[in-house]
Amino acid sequence: MERGRRGGEICGLDHTRPPALGQESATLRYLYTGYCMQYDVEEDTDRRETAMYTVTDPATGQLIEEIDNATDEEVRAAIERVGRGYRTWRDRPVAERSAIVARAADLFEERADELAAIMTLEMGKRINEGRGEVGIVVDIFRYYAERGPDLIADQPLAIRGGSAVIRKEPIGALLGVMPWNFPCYQVARFVAPNLVLGNTILLKHASICPRSALAIEKILHEAGVPGDVYVNIFASSRQVPSVLADPRIQGVSLTGSEQAGISVAAEAGRNLKRCVLELGGADPLLVLDTADLDETVQAVATARMRNCGQSCNAPKRIIVQSDLYAEFVDRFTKRVADYYVPGDPSDPAVKLPPLASVAAADEVAAQVARAVEQGATLRTGGRRGEGAYLEATVLTDVTPEMDAYREEIFGPVAVLFRAESDDHAIEIANDSPFGLGAAVFGTDPVRLRRAADRLEAGMVYFNKSGGSQADLPFGGIKRSGMGRELGPAGIEEFMNQKSIRL
């Protein structure tokens, strides 16, 4: 069975109280939407027993390695370990925890080439982009190592009739359910702040990234994180509800599809566990005006095609003012067709790698075909190649009646819209179930800020799109999820802010 994309293998879990480990139901429903294919799977006992984590080269389709799923006993033992580890980790001085996180940053930096090569093999990431991903991982670990002690220091509070202090404490063992599209970065933004805070981590990575999962665990343990403070577990989707039901697990962070978020949030709510969800995105990018059209075209194309278009906060809907639209479409289409030529992701000169799996490429190609069938104009691309390759694609003339108007296309596909005014551009941008990020390009700062104030998104960027930095909170609204990661907010999601009246 082809596994899910961006954590999608968790989607569609039964919204009933989960069975105990080892007492799973006969049928599991996997709803792959947005990032993932959509289908149901009837799981029998033999299939459950042979399910496993796999490494498959998306450039060739060659199966490299298979790793068995954890048994129920192994999952129970992992929960016991992180529960036990919390009792000692929380009591270690924050200076010690921060020093270990700083050492982890150094080790990630030293092993950037190794980690990048693993990502290229497992999910087809361009080798240079893999090195860049490790760079932001280093920044995140160093940020929390340096700033963490101040961020969790006692906060004095003046109150009527006296004074108080807000004491910032950890809450316990946490479950992380991670995606494949950024195998190291997504883990870092969850793990680094919580290690500094004093929480412990049970980490379930995507089933196509077992080597990344093991490499991360090895680095953290070599840095000094105890073996019962960070535990990687090759759990299956059927085991996740029972993990969340365990009283030793106090919260869950998931990056994945909308349906994955619905399922995990339901389980977390049923068990009164905190959750952070980073889900789908169909981010708008507004081009209001420009002093250099070629420069803007290049910047927008770069943002959309980064990571083969498999970024939650990439600009998937590009909205251009009518006076620029025709010329923008022509130049953008030429840029995409000429520059983003599919090739070997291990070659630094290649700009367009394969998608993460054959199933992912098939699904995106099907979305493009469906858009064309419904009346969209295919300007370039759309054709499947060998393995998991798909040509970089540009669609125009997409209307609200078409699926492509509101669904997320998680691949190298740009959808361009014409706007007749700033108000019209904002209207198109906000006409979406998602609200992760947004970008506005233009030359007038007042006009940019006016647009930002009206955009329904968790993040807005001026004259650039997406990206991430350690000290800037990341997260969305609407069906893009809840909670924040990174920056000062990222260390507060799984924190007990204890009020102490003096």
C-alpha positions in Angstrom: 0.0 0.0 0.0 1.4 3.4 -0.9 1.7 5.4 2.2 0.4 8.9 2.9 2.0 12.2 2.1 2.9 14.8 4.7 1.6 12.7 7.6 -1.5 11.7 5.7 -1.3 8.1 6.9 -3.0 9.2 10.1 -6.1 10.5 8.3 -9.5 9.2 8.9 -9.1 7.3 12.1 -12.3 6.2 13.7 -13.9 8.9 15.8 -14.8 6.5 18.5 -12.8 5.7 21.7 -9.7 3.9 20.4 -9.2 0.2 21.3 -6.3 -0.8 23.6 -3.1 -1.7 21.8 -3.5 -5.1 20.3 -7.3 -4.9 20.1 -7.6 -3.0 16.8 -10.7 -3.2 14.7 -10.8 -5.1 11.5 -11.3 -2.1 9.3 -9.3 1.1 9.1 -10.3 4.0 6.9 -7.6 6.1 5.3 -8.9 9.3 3.6 -6.1 10.8 1.6 -7.2 14.3 0.7 -5.4 17.5 -0.2 -1.9 16.2 0.1 -2.8 12.6 -0.5 -4.7 10.2 -2.6 -8.2 9.4 -1.5 -9.1 5.8 -1.1 -10.4 3.3 1.5 -8.4 0.3 2.6 -9.9 -2.8 4.2 -7.1 -4.1 6.4 -7.0 -7.8 7.3 -4.7 -9.3 9.9 -2.0 -10.5 7.4 -1.8 -7.0 5.9 -1.4 -5.4 9.3 1.3 -7.8 10.2 3.3 -7.1 7.0 2.8 -3.3 7.0 6.1 -1.5 7.3 8.2 1.6 6.8 9.9 1.7 3.4 12.6 3.6 1.6 11.8 3.8 -2.1 13.8 6.0 -4.4 11.2 8.2 -6.1 13.5 8.9 -9.0 13.5 5.3 -10.0 10.8 3.6 -8.1 13.3 1.1 -6.7 12.6 -0.3 -3.2 15.7 0.2 -1.1 14.7 -0.9 2.4 11.8 -2.2 4.5 11.5 -1.8 8.2 8.8 -3.6 10.2 6.2 -1.5 12.1 6.7 -1.5 15.9 4.7 -4.1 17.8 2.1 -3.1 20.4 4.6 -4.2 23.1 7.3 -1.9 21.6 4.9 1.0 21.5 3.9 0.4 25.1 7.5 0.3 26.1 8.2 3.5 24.3 5.4 5.3 26.1 6.8 4.0 29.4 10.3 5.3 28.5 9.2 8.8 27.7 6.9 8.9 30.7 9.8 7.8 33.0 12.2 10.1 31.3 10.0 13.1 31.9 10.3 12.7 35.7 14.1 13.4 35.5 14.4 15.6 32.4 12.0 18.3 33.8 14.2 18.6 36.9 17.5 19.1 35.1 18.5 22.8 35.1 17.4 24.7 32.0 21.1 25.6 31.4 21.9 21.9 31.0 19.0 21.2 28.7 19.9 24.3 26.6 23.5 23.2 26.3 22.5 19.8 25.0 20.2 21.5 22.4 23.1 23.7 21.4 25.3 20.6 20.9 22.6 19.1 18.7 22.7 22.2 16.5 26.5 21.6 16.0 26.0 18.0 15.1 23.2 18.8 12.6 25.6 21.3 11.0 28.4 18.8 10.8 26.2 16.2 9.2 24.4 18.4 6.7 25.6 16.5 3.7 24.7 13.1 5.2 21.2 14.3 6.1 20.7 15.9 2.7 21.6 12.7 0.9 19.1 10.7 3.0 16.3 13.1 2.1 17.2 12.9 -1.6 17.0 9.1 -1.5 13.8 8.9 0.6 11.6 11.6 -0.8 13.4 13.1 -3.8 14.5 16.4 -2.3 17.1 18.3 -4.4 20.5 17.9 -2.7 21.0 21.6 -2.4 17.6 22.1 -0.9 18.3 19.3 1.6 21.4 21.2 2.7 19.4 24.3 3.0 16.8 22.5 5.1 19.5 21.4 7.6 20.6 25.0 7.8 17.2 26.1 9.2 17.3 23.1 11.5 20.6 24.4 12.9 19.1 27.9 13.3 16.1 26.5 15.2 18.1 24.5 17.7 20.5 27.4 18.3 17.6 29.9 18.7 16.0 27.9 21.4 19.3 27.0 23.0 20.2 30.7 23.3 16.7 32.3 23.8 14.9 29.4 25.6 16.1 30.1 29.1 14.8 33.7 28.9 11.5 32.6 27.2 10.7 30.2 30.1 11.9 32.4 32.9 9.4 33.4 35.7 7.3 36.3 34.6 6.4 38.8 37.4 2.8 40.0 37.4 1.3 42.9 39.2 -2.2 42.2 40.5 -4.7 43.9 42.7 -3.9 43.5 46.3 -0.4 42.0 45.8 1.8 40.4 43.3 2.2 37.2 41.5 4.5 35.3 39.2 3.8 33.2 36.1 6.0 30.1 36.3 6.6 28.4 33.0 6.8 24.7 33.3 6.7 21.6 31.0 3.6 19.4 31.0 4.9 15.9 30.2 5.5 13.5 27.4 4.4 14.5 23.9 3.6 12.7 20.7 4.9 14.1 17.4 3.5 12.9 14.1 5.7 14.2 11.4 5.5 14.5 7.6 7.8 13.6 4.8 8.1 16.8 2.8 10.7 18.4 5.2 11.9 15.4 7.2 14.4 17.3 9.4 12.9 20.8 9.7 9.4 19.7 10.8 10.9 17.6 13.5 13.2 20.5 14.7 10.5 23.0 15.1 8.6 20.7 17.4 11.4 19.1 19.3 13.9 21.9 20.0 11.6 24.2 22.1 10.1 21.3 24.0 13.5 19.8 24.9 14.5 23.2 26.3 11.2 23.5 28.2 11.6 20.1 29.7 9.0 18.0 27.9 9.9 14.5 26.5 9.2 13.3 23.0 7.8 10.2 21.4 8.3 10.8 17.6 6.4 9.0 14.9 7.9 10.0 11.5 6.4 9.5 8.1 6.5 5.9 6.9 8.7 6.8 3.8 11.4 8.5 6.0 12.7 5.9 8.4 16.4 6.7 7.7 15.8 10.4 8.4 14.0 9.4 11.6 16.9 7.2 12.8 19.5 9.8 11.8 17.8 12.5 13.8 17.4 10.3 16.9 21.1 9.4 16.7 22.2 13.0 16.5 20.0 14.0 19.5 21.3 11.1 21.6 24.9 11.9 20.7 24.3 15.5 21.7 23.3 14.2 25.2 19.6 13.9 25.0 18.9 10.8 27.2 17.4 7.7 25.5 14.2 8.0 27.5 13.7 11.7 26.6 13.6 11.4 22.8 12.3 8.1 21.4 11.7 7.4 17.8 9.0 4.8 17.2 8.0 3.2 13.9 4.3 3.0 14.9 1.5 2.3 12.6 -1.5 4.5 12.1 -3.8 2.1 14.0 -1.6 2.5 17.1 -1.9 6.3 17.3 -5.3 6.6 19.0 -4.2 4.3 21.8 -1.0 6.3 22.3 -3.1 9.5 22.6 -5.4 7.7 25.1 -2.4 6.9 27.4 -2.4 9.2 30.5 1.4 9.6 30.2 1.0 11.4 26.9 0.0 15.0 27.5 -0.1 16.4 24.0 0.3 15.9 20.3 1.8 17.9 17.4 0.8 16.9 13.9 1.8 18.2 10.5 -0.3 16.7 7.8 -3.4 16.8 5.8 -6.7 18.4 6.8 -8.3 15.0 7.3 -5.3 13.9 9.4 -5.8 16.9 11.6 -9.5 16.3 12.0 -8.8 12.7 13.2 -6.0 13.5 15.5 -7.8 16.6 17.0 -10.8 14.4 17.7 -8.7 11.8 19.5 -6.8 14.6 21.4 -10.1 16.2 22.4 -11.7 13.0 23.5 -8.7 12.4 25.8 -8.3 16.0 26.8 -4.8 16.4 25.3 -3.4 19.5 23.9 -2.7 19.6 20.2 -0.9 21.7 17.6 -2.0 21.1 14.0 -0.2 22.4 10.9 -2.4 21.3 8.0 -3.1 22.2 4.4 -2.5 25.4 2.7 -3.5 27.0 -0.6 -1.6 30.2 0.0 -2.4 33.2 -2.2 0.3 35.5 -3.6 -0.9 38.9 -4.8 1.0 40.9 -7.4 -0.3 44.4 -7.1 2.4 46.2 -9.0 6.1 45.8 -9.7 9.1 47.9 -10.7 10.7 44.9 -12.4 8.4 42.3 -13.8 11.1 39.8 -14.7 12.4 39.9 -11.1 8.9 39.4 -9.7 8.3 36.5 -12.1 11.5 34.8 -11.1 10.8 35.3 -7.4 7.3 33.9 -7.7 8.3 30.9 -9.8 11.1 30.1 -7.3 8.7 30.2 -4.4 6.1 28.0 -6.1 8.5 25.3 -7.4 10.7 25.1 -4.2 10.7 21.5 -2.9 8.9 20.4 -6.1 5.9 22.4 -5.0 5.5 20.2 -1.9 5.5 23.0 0.7 2.4 23.7 2.8 3.1 27.5 2.7 4.1 27.7 -1.0 2.1 30.2 -3.1 -0.3 27.9 -4.8 -2.7 30.6 -6.0 -1.0 33.5 -7.8 -3.3 36.5 -8.2 -2.2 39.3 -10.6 -3.6 42.7 -11.3 -5.3 42.9 -14.7 -2.9 45.5 -16.1 0.0 43.1 -15.5 -1.7 39.8 -16.0 -1.2 39.0 -19.7 2.5 39.8 -19.7 3.0 38.1 -16.3 1.4 34.9 -17.5 3.5 34.8 -20.7 6.8 35.4 -18.8 5.9 33.1 -15.9 4.9 30.3 -18.2 8.2 30.6 -20.1 10.2 30.7 -16.9 8.5 27.6 -15.6 8.8 25.7 -18.9 12.5 26.6 -19.6 14.0 26.6 -16.1 12.2 23.8 -14.2 13.3 20.8 -16.2 12.9 17.4 -14.4 16.2 15.7 -13.5 18.2 13.7 -11.0 17.8 15.3 -7.5 21.3 14.4 -6.5 22.6 16.7 -9.3 23.0 20.2 -7.9 22.3 21.7 -11.3 18.8 20.1 -11.5 15.9 22.4 -10.6 12.9 20.1 -10.6 13.2 16.7 -8.8 10.6 14.0 -8.7 7.7 14.1 -6.3 8.0 12.1 -3.1 6.3 9.0 -4.5 4.7 7.6 -7.6 1.3 7.9 -5.9 1.9 11.5 -5.1 2.8 12.2 -8.8 -0.2 10.3 -10.0 -2.5 12.3 -7.8 -1.2 15.7 -8.8 -1.3 14.7 -12.5 -4.9 13.6 -11.9 -5.8 17.0 -10.3 -4.3 18.8 -13.3 -6.2 16.6 -15.8 -9.4 17.1 -13.9 -8.9 20.9 -13.9 -8.4 20.9 -17.7 -11.5 18.7 -18.1 -13.5 21.2 -16.1 -12.4 24.1 -18.4 -9.0 25.3 -17.1 -6.3 26.3 -19.6 -3.1 24.3 -19.4 -0.3 26.7 -20.3 2.6 24.3 -19.9 3.4 20.9 -18.3 1.1 18.4 -16.8 2.7 15.3 -18.2 4.0 12.4 -16.1 7.4 11.0 -16.6 9.1 7.9 -15.3 9.2 7.2 -11.6 7.6 10.0 -9.6 8.4 12.8 -12.1 5.8 15.4 -13.2 6.4 18.4 -15.5 6.2 21.8 -13.9 2.7 23.1 -14.7 0.9 26.3 -15.1 -3.0 26.6 -15.1 -5.1 29.6 -15.9 -8.8 30.3 -16.3 -9.7 28.4 -13.1 -13.2 29.4 -11.9 -15.0 28.8 -8.6 -16.9 25.9 -10.1 -13.7 23.9 -10.6 -12.1 21.6 -8.0 -8.8 23.3 -8.6 -10.2 26.6 -7.3 -10.2 25.6 -3.7 -8.3 22.3 -3.3 -4.6 22.2 -2.5 -2.4 20.9 -5.3 0.7 19.6 -3.5 3.2 19.5 -6.4 4.8 21.7 -9.1 1.6 23.3 -10.3 0.9 27.1 -10.3 -2.7 28.4 -10.7 -2.9 32.0 -11.9 -5.8 34.3 -11.5 -6.6 37.8 -12.9 -7.8 40.5 -10.4 -9.5 43.7 -11.5 -8.6 45.6 -8.4 -7.0 45.3 -4.9 -10.4 44.6 -3.5 -11.0 41.8 -6.1 -7.5 40.3 -5.4 -8.3 40.2 -1.6 -11.7 38.6 -2.4 -10.1 35.8 -4.4 -7.3 35.4 -1.8 -9.8 35.0 1.1 -12.2 32.7 -0.9 -10.5 29.6 0.4 -11.1 27.1 3.2 -7.4 27.5 4.1 -5.6 30.3 5.9 -1.9 29.4 6.4 0.2 32.1 4.7 -0.1 34.8 2.1 2.2 37.1 0.2 1.8 40.5 -1.3 4.2 41.9 -4.0 4.2 45.6 -4.7 6.1 48.9 -4.4 3.8 51.0 -2.1 4.3 50.2 1.6 0.9 51.6 2.5 -0.8 49.5 -0.1 1.0 46.4 1.0 0.0 46.9 4.7 -3.6 47.6 3.7 -3.7 44.3 1.9 -2.0 42.5 4.8 -4.6 43.8 7.2 -7.4 42.2 5.2 -5.9 38.9 4.3 -7.2 35.9 6.2 -4.0 34.1 7.1 -1.8 33.2 9.9 1.3 34.8 8.2 1.8 37.5 5.6 5.0 38.3 3.7 5.9 41.4 1.7 7.7 40.9 -1.6 8.7 37.3 -0.8 6.7 34.2 -0.2 6.7 31.6 2.5 10.0 30.5 4.0 10.6 30.0 7.7 12.9 31.4 10.3 13.6 30.3 13.8 12.4 33.5 15.6 9.2 34.1 13.6 6.0 32.2 14.7 4.6 29.8 12.1 1.0 28.7 11.8 -2.4 29.3 10.3 -6.1 29.7 10.7 -9.3 28.2 9.3 -8.7 24.7 8.0 -5.0 25.2 8.0 -4.8 24.2 11.6 -4.3 25.6 15.1 -1.4 26.6 17.3 2.0 28.1 16.5 5.5 26.8 16.1 8.8 28.7 16.2 9.6 32.0 17.8 8.5 32.8 21.3 5.0 31.3 20.7 6.5 28.0 19.7 7.7 27.2 23.2 4.4 28.0 24.9 2.0 25.5 23.2 2.9 22.6 25.5 3.7 24.8 28.6 2.0 25.0 32.0 1.9 28.7 32.7 1.4 28.3 36.5 0.0 31.3 38.4 1.7 31.7 41.8 0.2 34.4 44.0 2.9 35.8 46.3 
